[in-house]
Amino acid sequence: MSTMLWCGAASASRIRLRIRQTWSKRELEGTSTLLKVRDRSGMRPNRRSATTRKVLPGARFLKIQVGGTLARSSRNRRELEVVRDLGLNPLVMVKGDESSSFVVEGWECLPTTTRPLGDAKSIVGLNRWVSLLTWARRARQLKPAVISGHDLIGTTIAWLSTLGTPRDRRPHLIYDSHEFEMGRHTSSRRGRVALTLIRLLERFLISRCTFSMMVNESIADRVQAIHHLEDRQRPVVVRSMPAEWFHPADSKERRRAALLGQLGLELDTFLMMYHGVVVRNRGIETAIRALVGRDAAALVVVGDGDLGYLQQLHELASELGIRERVLFRPAVAFDVLGEYVGAADVGLVTIPAATESYYLMLPNKLFENIQAGTPVVASDFPEVRAIVSEFDIGLLVDPLDLDQINEALDKLQSDATLRRRMSLNANRAKSVLCWERERESLAKAYAELFSR
């Protein structure tokens, strides 16, 4: 989302970092960073700017989410559950035509326009800047005690809304980064100027926040190092895990029969599955290629995404002569997702390291496969490796190496005992790697606001 802020700087800059579209594991482990921008200023958060406000039960909690929808952001919904359980009154600002509030899965949402000056294409850039101020003004009018910003844009709006507010009435600001901002995937490559501005903005906002949170330890380590944060300022780590799933085995079997029935295949077919957003750099093309020459096997792709890219995937499957063994399904409701994921023999989490954020990833789909009891073939990257190795729930591969992926799939397809062992391990791990456990760190961070 920070692209909205800095796309002008990125396009104007003629200085580009040499970032390949896809990195090899060796290159990434050797550098452990996408950026070569040095910063030795050692600036520490300005603690004088922090609010002295004590949060009281019943106070307003505001979540600012400019991009995406609340229905698709399970992480945001889980955060809302935590603050509600602590006694706060949640409200979510979301993108939309300004009208009365509406409810999404039980959460009150306040639509706010990102085009305050109108829809003319000639003023798109101006609209983006003006909308920051209109969103900030509206947030200020709501008089929240706590504002949590979804990524950099949401946190920027949160900070703007506090300008001029006395310290004892200033809301607590929370920076909720959903991925590694300095190295995340964007529609266009960021120039050095844009990256520097983003780095400085992120550091400034962290210094104004009561706390920040990241999705895993590796990203928290990188952010702490980049911004020279003291240990007490280190981001809170809150991994994106679903609540523990309980899907009966027979419901998974029925779903499996239905999926294979759509393909006209037998129940003993080796069923591979990718689920998630259908866009480039998710390993979907490699998954399709892995089906070539694989007897008694099929692939199911579950998810929505770019329609043009989806058509290309259809064409690729046809060109390879395996179209009849690849099933494309739109995204399904979260309450039945476990049936789909649990219907597969193996879940594919072979996302390549197109950016450093991808290399440091710990994706939802990994935990969803664990909750479904489905073994995985996964990218051999630090955070993913730690989970897969510790709990023995899958095989690790270089996501760019089709031979490695095929070798891993061969092992799982030919060895039912191996699949059963890893499935049992996943079922044991799911009570540990679930939101019921993970929410404790977030609840603790928010609970401290009541005692300040």
C-alpha positions as CSV (number, residue, x, y, z in Angstrom):
1,M,0.0,0.0,0.0
2,S,2.9,2.3,0.5
3,T,3.1,2.4,-3.3
4,M,0.2,4.8,-3.1
5,L,2.4,7.3,-1.2
6,W,5.7,6.8,-3.1
7,C,4.8,5.8,-6.6
8,G,5.6,9.3,-7.8
9,A,9.1,9.2,-6.3
10,A,9.6,5.7,-7.6
11,S,8.7,6.6,-11.2
12,A,10.8,9.8,-11.2
13,S,13.9,8.1,-9.9
14,R,16.4,7.1,-12.4
15,I,18.5,5.2,-9.9
16,R,17.3,1.6,-9.6
17,L,18.5,-1.1,-7.3
18,R,19.5,-4.2,-9.3
19,I,17.0,-6.6,-8.0
20,R,16.4,-9.7,-10.0
21,Q,12.8,-10.8,-10.3
22,T,13.7,-14.1,-8.6
23,W,16.6,-14.7,-6.4
24,S,18.4,-18.0,-5.6
25,K,18.5,-19.2,-2.1
26,R,22.3,-18.9,-2.1
27,E,22.3,-15.2,-3.0
28,L,19.7,-14.4,-0.4
29,E,21.5,-16.3,2.4
30,G,24.7,-14.5,1.5
31,T,23.2,-11.0,1.7
32,S,20.2,-11.4,3.9
33,T,19.1,-8.1,2.6
34,L,17.6,-6.6,-0.5
35,L,18.9,-3.1,0.3
36,K,22.3,-1.7,0.1
37,V,21.3,1.7,1.6
38,R,23.5,2.4,4.6
39,D,22.2,4.3,7.5
40,R,24.5,5.0,10.5
41,S,22.4,7.8,12.1
42,G,21.3,5.5,14.9
43,M,18.2,7.5,15.4
44,R,16.1,6.2,18.3
45,P,12.4,6.7,18.8
46,N,11.5,10.0,20.2
47,R,9.9,8.9,23.4
48,R,8.8,12.4,24.2
49,S,6.3,12.1,21.4
50,A,4.6,9.1,22.9
51,T,1.2,9.6,24.5
52,T,0.6,9.6,28.2
53,R,-3.0,8.7,27.8
54,K,-4.3,5.8,29.8
55,V,-6.8,3.6,27.9
56,L,-10.0,2.9,29.7
57,P,-12.5,0.0,29.1
58,G,-15.1,1.0,26.5
59,A,-12.8,3.4,24.7
60,R,-12.8,3.6,20.9
61,F,-10.3,1.4,19.0
62,L,-9.9,2.4,15.4
63,K,-8.3,0.2,12.7
64,I,-7.4,2.0,9.5
65,Q,-7.3,-0.3,6.4
66,V,-6.9,1.5,3.1
67,G,-6.2,-1.4,0.9
68,G,-8.0,-4.7,0.5
69,T,-11.2,-5.7,2.4
70,L,-11.8,-6.7,5.9
71,A,-13.5,-9.9,4.7
72,R,-10.1,-10.9,3.2
73,S,-7.9,-9.8,6.1
74,S,-8.1,-12.5,8.7
75,R,-5.2,-11.0,10.6
76,N,-7.1,-7.7,11.1
77,R,-10.2,-9.6,12.2
78,R,-8.2,-11.5,14.8
79,E,-6.7,-8.3,16.1
80,L,-10.2,-6.8,16.5
81,E,-11.3,-9.9,18.5
82,V,-8.4,-9.4,20.9
83,V,-9.1,-5.7,21.6
84,R,-12.8,-6.4,21.9
85,D,-12.1,-9.1,24.5
86,L,-10.0,-6.6,26.4
87,G,-13.0,-4.2,26.6
88,L,-12.4,-1.8,23.7
89,N,-15.0,-0.7,21.2
90,P,-13.6,-1.5,17.6
91,L,-14.4,0.4,14.4
92,V,-12.7,-0.1,11.1
93,M,-12.1,2.6,8.4
94,V,-12.1,1.0,5.0
95,K,-12.0,2.2,1.4
96,G,-15.4,2.9,-0.1
97,D,-18.0,5.5,-1.1
98,E,-18.8,7.5,2.0
99,S,-22.1,6.6,3.4
100,S,-23.4,5.0,6.6
101,S,-21.4,2.4,8.3
102,F,-21.9,-1.3,7.5
103,V,-21.0,-4.6,9.2
104,V,-18.5,-7.2,7.9
105,E,-18.6,-10.5,9.8
106,G,-19.8,-8.7,12.9
107,W,-17.4,-5.7,12.7
108,E,-18.6,-2.2,12.1
109,C,-16.9,-0.6,9.1
110,L,-16.9,3.1,8.1
111,P,-16.4,3.5,4.4
112,T,-14.1,6.4,3.4
113,T,-13.3,7.6,-0.1
114,T,-9.9,7.6,-1.6
115,R,-11.1,9.9,-4.4
116,P,-12.2,13.1,-2.5
117,L,-11.6,15.3,-5.6
118,G,-13.5,13.0,-8.0
119,D,-12.8,10.2,-10.5
120,A,-10.9,12.1,-13.2
121,K,-7.7,10.3,-14.3
122,S,-5.8,13.5,-14.5
123,I,-6.0,14.0,-10.8
124,V,-5.2,10.5,-9.6
125,G,-1.9,11.6,-7.9
126,L,-3.5,14.6,-6.3
127,N,-6.4,12.4,-5.0
128,R,-3.9,10.1,-3.3
129,W,-2.3,13.0,-1.3
130,V,-5.5,14.7,-0.5
131,S,-7.1,11.5,0.6
132,L,-4.4,11.1,3.3
133,L,-5.6,14.3,4.9
134,T,-9.4,13.5,4.5
135,W,-8.9,10.1,6.1
136,A,-6.8,11.7,8.9
137,R,-9.5,14.3,9.5
138,R,-12.2,11.7,9.8
139,A,-10.1,9.5,12.1
140,R,-9.5,12.5,14.3
141,Q,-13.3,13.2,14.5
142,L,-13.9,9.7,15.8
143,K,-11.7,10.5,18.9
144,P,-10.2,7.0,19.3
145,A,-8.0,6.0,22.3
146,V,-6.1,3.6,20.1
147,I,-5.4,3.6,16.4
148,S,-3.9,0.6,14.6
149,G,-2.6,1.3,11.1
150,H,-2.7,-1.5,8.6
151,D,0.8,-1.2,7.0
152,L,2.6,2.0,6.3
153,I,-0.3,3.9,4.7
154,G,-2.7,3.2,7.6
155,T,-0.1,4.2,10.2
156,T,0.7,7.4,8.3
157,I,-2.9,8.4,8.4
158,A,-3.1,7.5,12.1
159,W,-0.1,9.8,12.8
160,L,-1.5,12.7,10.7
161,S,-4.8,12.5,12.7
162,T,-2.9,13.2,16.0
163,L,-1.2,16.4,14.9
164,G,-1.8,19.2,17.3
165,T,-3.4,16.9,19.9
166,P,-2.2,17.5,23.5
167,R,0.0,14.7,24.7
168,D,-2.5,13.6,27.4
169,R,-5.3,13.2,24.9
170,R,-3.2,11.8,22.0
171,P,-4.3,8.2,21.0
172,H,-1.9,5.3,21.2
173,L,-0.6,4.5,17.7
174,I,0.1,0.9,16.6
175,Y,2.0,0.0,13.4
176,D,0.8,-3.3,12.1
177,S,3.1,-4.4,9.3
178,H,1.7,-7.4,7.4
179,E,5.0,-8.1,5.6
180,F,8.5,-6.8,5.3
181,E,7.8,-3.3,4.0
182,M,11.4,-2.5,2.9
183,G,11.5,-5.6,0.7
184,R,7.9,-6.3,-0.3
185,H,6.6,-7.1,-3.7
186,T,5.1,-4.2,-5.6
187,S,3.6,-3.7,-9.1
188,S,6.7,-1.8,-10.2
189,R,10.3,-1.8,-8.9
190,R,11.1,0.8,-6.3
191,G,14.0,3.2,-7.0
192,R,16.6,4.0,-4.5
193,V,15.0,7.4,-3.7
194,A,11.7,5.7,-3.0
195,L,13.3,3.1,-0.8
196,T,15.1,5.7,1.2
197,L,11.9,7.7,1.7
198,I,10.0,4.6,2.8
199,R,12.8,3.6,5.2
200,L,12.8,7.1,6.8
201,L,9.0,7.2,7.0
202,E,8.8,3.7,8.6
203,R,11.5,4.7,11.2
204,F,9.7,8.0,12.0
205,L,6.3,6.2,12.4
206,I,7.8,3.5,14.6
207,S,9.2,6.2,16.8
208,R,5.7,7.7,17.2
209,C,4.0,4.4,17.9
210,T,3.4,2.8,21.3
211,F,4.4,-0.5,19.7
212,S,4.7,-2.1,16.3
213,M,4.1,-5.6,15.3
214,M,5.5,-7.9,12.6
215,V,4.5,-11.3,11.3
216,N,7.6,-13.3,12.2
217,E,10.9,-13.2,14.1
218,S,13.1,-12.8,10.9
219,I,11.2,-9.7,9.8
220,A,11.3,-8.3,13.4
221,D,15.1,-8.8,13.4
222,R,15.5,-7.0,10.1
223,V,13.4,-4.1,11.1
224,Q,15.2,-3.8,14.4
225,A,18.6,-3.8,12.6
226,I,17.5,-1.3,9.9
227,H,16.2,1.2,12.3
228,H,18.7,0.6,15.1
229,L,15.9,-0.1,17.6
230,E,16.7,-0.9,21.2
231,D,15.5,-4.3,22.5
232,R,12.6,-2.6,24.3
233,Q,11.5,-1.1,21.0
234,R,11.7,-4.3,19.1
235,P,8.4,-5.1,17.3
236,V,6.0,-7.5,18.8
237,V,5.9,-10.7,16.8
238,V,2.4,-11.9,16.0
239,R,2.3,-14.7,13.4
240,S,-0.7,-15.0,11.1
241,M,-2.2,-18.3,12.3
242,P,-5.8,-19.4,12.0
243,A,-7.8,-20.6,15.0
244,E,-7.6,-24.4,15.5
245,W,-9.6,-26.2,12.9
246,F,-11.9,-29.1,13.5
247,H,-13.1,-30.6,10.3
248,P,-14.3,-34.2,10.4
249,A,-12.4,-36.7,8.3
250,D,-15.5,-37.6,6.4
251,S,-16.1,-34.0,5.3
252,K,-12.6,-34.0,3.8
253,E,-13.2,-37.3,2.1
254,R,-16.5,-36.0,0.6
255,R,-14.7,-32.9,-0.7
256,R,-11.9,-35.0,-2.1
257,A,-14.4,-37.2,-4.0
258,A,-16.2,-34.1,-5.3
259,L,-13.0,-32.5,-6.6
260,L,-11.7,-35.6,-8.2
261,G,-15.2,-36.3,-9.6
262,Q,-15.1,-33.0,-11.4
263,L,-11.9,-34.2,-13.1
264,G,-13.3,-37.6,-13.8
265,L,-10.4,-39.2,-11.8
266,E,-10.3,-42.1,-9.3
267,L,-10.2,-41.5,-5.5
268,D,-6.7,-43.0,-5.2
269,T,-5.3,-40.2,-7.5
270,F,-2.4,-38.3,-5.9
271,L,-4.0,-34.9,-5.3
272,M,-1.8,-31.8,-5.1
273,M,-3.2,-28.4,-4.1
274,Y,-2.3,-24.7,-4.2
275,H,-4.6,-22.4,-2.4
276,G,-4.3,-18.6,-2.1
277,V,-4.2,-15.6,-4.3
278,V,-3.7,-16.4,-8.0
279,V,-1.0,-14.0,-9.1
280,R,2.6,-14.3,-10.4
281,N,5.4,-15.3,-8.1
282,R,3.4,-17.8,-6.1
283,G,4.9,-21.0,-7.7
284,I,1.7,-21.9,-9.5
285,E,3.3,-22.3,-12.9
286,T,5.9,-24.6,-11.4
287,A,3.2,-26.7,-9.8
288,I,1.5,-27.1,-13.2
289,R,4.8,-28.2,-14.8
290,A,5.4,-30.7,-11.9
291,L,2.3,-32.6,-13.1
292,V,3.9,-33.4,-16.5
293,G,4.8,-37.1,-16.7
294,R,3.3,-37.7,-13.3
295,D,0.9,-40.7,-13.5
296,A,-2.3,-40.9,-11.5
297,A,-1.9,-37.3,-10.2
298,A,-3.9,-34.1,-10.3
299,L,-3.6,-30.5,-9.3
300,V,-6.3,-28.2,-7.8
301,V,-5.8,-24.4,-7.7
302,V,-8.1,-22.7,-5.2
303,G,-8.2,-18.9,-5.2
304,D,-9.1,-15.7,-7.0
305,G,-6.7,-13.3,-8.6
306,D,-5.6,-11.7,-11.9
307,L,-8.0,-12.9,-14.6
308,G,-5.3,-12.4,-17.3
309,Y,-2.8,-14.5,-15.4
310,L,-5.4,-17.1,-14.7
311,Q,-6.1,-17.4,-18.4
312,Q,-2.3,-17.9,-19.0
313,L,-2.3,-20.7,-16.5
314,H,-5.2,-22.4,-18.4
315,E,-3.2,-22.0,-21.6
316,L,0.0,-23.4,-20.0
317,A,-1.8,-26.5,-18.8
318,S,-3.3,-27.0,-22.3
319,E,0.1,-26.6,-23.9
320,L,1.6,-29.2,-21.6
321,G,-1.2,-31.6,-22.4
322,I,-2.4,-31.9,-18.8
323,R,-5.4,-29.5,-18.8
324,E,-7.8,-32.3,-18.0
325,R,-5.9,-33.0,-14.7
326,V,-5.8,-29.4,-13.5
327,L,-8.9,-28.0,-11.7
328,F,-9.2,-24.2,-11.1
329,R,-11.6,-23.2,-8.3
330,P,-12.5,-19.7,-7.1
331,A,-11.8,-18.8,-3.5
332,V,-14.0,-20.5,-1.0
333,A,-15.4,-19.4,2.3
334,F,-13.0,-19.7,5.2
335,D,-15.3,-22.0,7.2
336,V,-15.0,-24.6,4.5
337,L,-11.4,-24.0,3.5
338,G,-10.2,-26.7,5.8
339,E,-12.3,-29.3,3.8
340,Y,-10.6,-28.3,0.6
341,V,-7.0,-28.2,2.0
342,G,-7.6,-31.4,3.9
343,A,-8.8,-33.1,0.8
344,A,-5.3,-33.0,-0.8
345,D,-2.4,-35.4,-0.3
346,V,0.1,-32.5,-0.4
347,G,-0.1,-28.7,-0.1
348,L,2.2,-26.7,-2.2
349,V,3.9,-23.7,-0.5
350,T,6.6,-23.2,-3.1
351,I,6.6,-19.4,-3.4
352,P,9.9,-18.2,-4.9
353,A,11.9,-15.4,-3.4
354,A,10.9,-12.6,-5.8
355,T,11.6,-10.1,-3.0
356,E,13.3,-10.3,0.4
357,S,9.8,-10.2,1.9
358,Y,9.0,-13.4,0.2
359,Y,12.3,-14.9,1.4
360,L,11.4,-14.0,5.0
361,M,7.8,-15.2,4.5
362,L,5.7,-17.3,6.9
363,P,2.5,-17.5,4.9
364,N,-1.0,-18.3,6.1
365,K,-1.2,-21.2,3.8
366,L,1.5,-23.0,5.6
367,F,-0.4,-22.9,8.9
368,E,-3.7,-23.7,7.1
369,N,-2.1,-26.9,5.7
370,I,-1.0,-27.8,9.2
371,Q,-4.5,-27.2,10.6
372,A,-5.9,-29.5,7.8
373,G,-3.4,-32.2,8.5
374,T,-1.9,-32.0,5.0
375,P,1.8,-32.5,4.4
376,V,3.6,-29.8,2.5
377,V,6.3,-29.3,-0.1
378,A,7.6,-25.9,0.8
379,S,10.3,-23.3,0.0
380,D,13.5,-23.8,1.9
381,F,13.5,-20.3,3.4
382,P,14.3,-19.5,7.1
383,E,10.9,-19.1,8.7
384,V,9.3,-21.8,6.7
385,R,12.2,-24.2,7.2
386,A,12.0,-23.7,11.0
387,I,8.4,-24.8,11.2
388,V,8.6,-27.6,8.7
389,S,11.8,-29.1,10.2
390,E,10.8,-28.7,13.8
391,F,7.4,-30.4,13.4
392,D,8.4,-32.8,10.5
393,I,5.3,-31.9,8.4
394,G,6.8,-31.8,4.9
395,L,9.7,-31.6,2.5
396,L,11.8,-28.5,1.7
397,V,12.8,-27.5,-1.8
398,D,14.4,-24.7,-3.8
399,P,11.2,-23.3,-5.3
400,L,13.0,-22.5,-8.6
401,D,14.3,-26.1,-9.0
402,L,11.7,-28.2,-10.7
403,D,13.8,-31.3,-10.3
404,Q,13.9,-30.8,-6.5
405,I,10.1,-30.3,-6.5
406,N,9.5,-33.4,-8.5
407,E,11.8,-35.4,-6.3
408,A,9.9,-34.3,-3.2
409,L,6.5,-35.0,-4.9
410,D,7.8,-38.5,-6.0
411,K,8.7,-39.3,-2.4
412,L,5.3,-38.3,-1.1
413,Q,3.4,-39.9,-3.9
414,S,5.2,-43.3,-3.7
415,D,5.4,-43.5,0.1
416,A,2.0,-43.6,1.8
417,T,3.7,-44.3,5.2
418,L,5.6,-41.0,4.9
419,R,2.5,-39.1,4.1
420,R,0.6,-40.6,7.1
421,R,3.5,-39.8,9.4
422,M,3.7,-36.2,8.3
423,S,-0.1,-35.8,8.4
424,L,-0.1,-37.2,12.0
425,N,2.7,-34.7,12.9
426,A,0.6,-31.8,11.4
427,N,-2.4,-32.9,13.5
428,R,-0.2,-32.9,16.6
429,A,1.3,-29.5,15.8
430,K,-2.0,-27.7,15.1
431,S,-2.9,-27.3,18.8
432,V,0.5,-25.4,19.1
433,L,0.5,-23.5,15.9
434,C,-2.9,-21.9,16.2
435,W,-4.3,-18.5,17.0
436,E,-5.5,-19.5,20.5
437,R,-1.8,-19.7,21.4
438,E,-0.5,-16.9,19.2
439,R,-3.0,-14.3,20.4
440,E,-1.4,-14.2,23.9
441,S,1.5,-12.0,22.7
442,L,-0.8,-9.5,21.1
443,A,-3.2,-9.5,24.0
444,K,-0.3,-8.8,26.4
445,A,0.9,-5.8,24.3
446,Y,-2.6,-4.3,24.2
447,A,-3.3,-5.0,27.9
448,E,-0.3,-2.9,28.9
449,L,-2.1,0.2,27.4
450,F,-4.6,0.0,30.3
451,S,-1.9,0.2,32.9
452,R,0.1,3.2,31.6
